[in-house]
Amino acid sequence: MNAVTVQYGLGKGRDCIQLQAHLKHKGLSMSGVARTLGVHHSLVQATVAGTRNNRKVLAYLIKKGVQPHALFPMAWKEPDAYAPAIDKLVRELADLGVQLTGLPQRRRAA
């Protein structure tokens, strides 16, 4: 039986091929990112694939120049539906020293 990976949350729709190409362009590998962060390589792979959203890995990728739009596609596709997750993500990444700017904000009712 083949396992099916399911993307969820803000990582849903994440293009792992594009992210892998970005890492390669920067001279990085997923195993190298894992070694740098002191985490298991499968955690980095799952985060790049969108099946996990490890904040430490996401913060590192942003610091290496990966655009938030590539990491959090659902923040742009459905900002109202994911507003609580966006708010939480912004707070958690700020705790890791990464300021996310340009993420869609929840629309306020008039």
Phi, psi and chi 1 to 4 in degrees:
 res  aa     phi    psi   chi1   chi2   chi3   chi4
   1 MET       -  132.2  178.9 -175.7  -79.4      -
   2 ASN   -87.2  135.7  -68.3  -24.9      -      -
   3 ALA   -79.6  141.7      -      -      -      -
   4 VAL  -110.5  124.3  176.4      -      -      -
   5 THR   -85.7  139.4   57.6      -      -      -
   6 VAL  -120.0  122.8  177.8      -      -      -
   7 GLN   -82.1  145.1  -66.2 -178.3  -33.5      -
   8 TYR  -146.0  168.6   65.9   95.9      -      -
   9 GLY    59.7 -148.9      -      -      -      -
  10 LEU   -66.8  -17.8  -70.3  172.2      -      -
  11 GLY   -84.7   -5.3      -      -      -      -
  12 LYS   -60.6  129.2 -169.2  174.2 -178.0 -179.4
  13 GLY    88.5    3.6      -      -      -      -
  14 ARG   -64.4  131.5 -167.8  174.4  -74.0  158.3
  15 ASP   -90.8   95.1 -173.9  -14.4      -      -
  16 CYS   -68.3  -28.3   64.2      -      -      -
  17 ILE   -66.2  -44.0  -56.9  -61.5      -      -
  18 GLN   -62.4  -42.8  176.5 -170.0   11.8      -
  19 LEU   -66.6  -39.8  -68.3  174.1      -      -
  20 GLN   -63.5  -39.8  -71.5  173.3   -8.8      -
  21 ALA   -64.0  -39.2      -      -      -      -
  22 HIS   -62.6  -45.7  179.4   79.2      -      -
  23 LEU   -60.4  -44.5  -69.3  174.6      -      -
  24 LYS   -62.1  -42.4 -174.4  176.0 -179.9 -179.9
  25 HIS   -60.4  -34.6  176.6   72.7      -      -
  26 LYS   -84.1    1.0  -65.0  -76.0 -172.3 -180.0
  27 GLY    78.4   23.5      -      -      -      -
  28 LEU  -113.3  155.2  -58.8  168.7      -      -
  29 SER  -126.0  162.1   66.3      -      -      -
  30 MET   -64.8  -36.5  -73.5 -166.9  -83.9      -
  31 SER   -69.4  -34.0   59.2      -      -      -
  32 GLY   -66.2  -39.9      -      -      -      -
  33 VAL   -62.5  -43.5  170.3      -      -      -
  34 ALA   -60.7  -44.7      -      -      -      -
  35 ARG   -62.7  -44.2  -83.9 -169.0  -57.7  -83.5
  36 THR   -59.6  -41.4  -61.1      -      -      -
  37 LEU   -88.0  -13.0  -63.1  175.8      -      -
  38 GLY    72.6   34.0      -      -      -      -
  39 VAL  -121.3  168.1  -61.6      -      -      -
  40 HIS   -73.4  143.1 -161.6  -89.8      -      -
  41 HIS   -60.4  -28.6   66.4   87.1      -      -
  42 SER   -68.4  -27.6   63.5      -      -      -
  43 LEU   -68.3  -40.7 -179.6   60.0      -      -
  44 VAL   -65.1  -45.6  175.8      -      -      -
  45 GLN   -60.6  -45.2 -170.0  -80.3  -31.3      -
  46 ALA   -65.7  -35.3      -      -      -      -
  47 THR   -68.9  -44.4  -60.0      -      -      -
  48 VAL   -62.3  -38.2  168.3      -      -      -
  49 ALA   -74.7  -18.1      -      -      -      -
  50 GLY    92.7    5.2      -      -      -      -
  51 THR   -87.8  -13.3   57.9      -      -      -
  52 ARG  -134.6  162.4  -60.6  -79.2  -57.8  -90.9
  53 ASN  -136.3   60.0  -77.0  -51.2      -      -
  54 ASN   -65.8  121.7 -178.1  -88.7      -      -
  55 ARG   -63.6  -37.2  -58.2  -52.7 -165.6 -127.0
  56 LYS   -64.2  -42.7 -168.1  174.3 -176.2 -179.4
  57 VAL   -68.3  -45.0  173.7      -      -      -
  58 LEU   -60.6  -43.1  -68.5  169.3      -      -
  59 ALA   -60.7  -43.0      -      -      -      -
  60 TYR   -63.4  -43.9 -177.1   80.2      -      -
  61 LEU   -62.6  -40.6  -66.3  175.9      -      -
  62 ILE   -64.6  -42.2  -68.8  168.5      -      -
  63 LYS   -62.6  -27.3  -73.2  177.0 -177.7  177.8
  64 LYS   -87.5    5.4  -71.4  -62.9  179.4 -179.5
  65 GLY   101.1    6.0      -      -      -      -
  66 VAL   -72.5  130.4  175.4      -      -      -
  67 GLN   -73.5  138.2  -63.7  -61.2  -47.7      -
  68 PRO   -55.0  -31.9  -28.1   35.9      -      -
  69 HIS   -59.8  -35.7 -171.0  -85.4      -      -
  70 ALA   -74.6  -30.3      -      -      -      -
  71 LEU   -86.3  -31.2  -66.7  172.4      -      -
  72 PHE  -128.2   61.8  -44.5  113.1      -      -
  73 PRO   -60.7  -30.3   15.5  -24.3      -      -
  74 MET   -70.4  -19.5  -63.8  -49.5  -69.5      -
  75 ALA   -65.5  -27.2      -      -      -      -
  76 TRP   -94.9  -34.7  -83.4  -94.3      -      -
  77 LYS   -73.0  -41.1  -69.8  179.5 -176.5  174.8
  78 GLU  -139.0   66.9  -61.1  179.8   37.2      -
  79 PRO   -61.7  -35.1   19.5  -28.9      -      -
  80 ASP   -69.9  -41.7  -68.6  -22.2      -      -
  81 ALA   -66.4  -31.7      -      -      -      -
  82 TYR  -105.0   13.0  -72.4   91.2      -      -
  83 ALA   -55.1  -45.8      -      -      -      -
  84 PRO   -62.0  -38.5  -23.0   33.1      -      -
  85 ALA   -67.8  -37.6      -      -      -      -
  86 ILE   -63.7  -46.2  -66.5  168.7      -      -
  87 ASP   -60.1  -44.8  -65.4  -17.9      -      -
  88 LYS   -64.4  -43.1 -178.3  178.9  178.5 -175.1
  89 LEU   -60.6  -45.6  174.7   73.8      -      -
  90 VAL   -59.6  -44.5  168.7      -      -      -
  91 ARG   -63.9  -46.5  -77.3 -168.4  -47.6  -88.0
  92 GLU   -67.2  -39.0  -69.6  175.7   -9.2      -
  93 LEU   -72.1  -31.8  -70.9 -180.0      -      -
  94 ALA   -62.4  -36.7      -      -      -      -
  95 ASP   -64.1  -24.1  -70.0  -16.5      -      -
  96 LEU   -95.2    7.2  -65.8  171.5      -      -
  97 GLY    86.2   17.2      -      -      -      -
  98 VAL  -115.7  121.0  174.4      -      -      -
  99 GLN   -95.9  116.5  -62.6  -60.3  -41.8      -
 100 LEU   -90.2  121.1  -78.6  179.9      -      -
 101 THR  -122.2  153.1   57.1      -      -      -
 102 GLY    88.5   -1.4      -      -      -      -
 103 LEU   -71.7  141.9  -77.6  178.5      -      -
 104 PRO   -59.7  140.0  -20.9   30.6      -      -
 105 GLN  -100.4  156.4  -62.1  -62.2  -44.8      -
 106 ARG   -60.4  134.9 -174.0 -177.5  -42.4 -162.3
 107 ARG   -76.0  132.4  -67.8 -173.6 -166.3  112.5
 108 ARG   -88.3  136.8  -53.6  -83.1 -177.2 -140.5
 109 ALA   -70.6  138.6      -      -      -      -
 110 ALA   -85.5      -      -      -      -      -
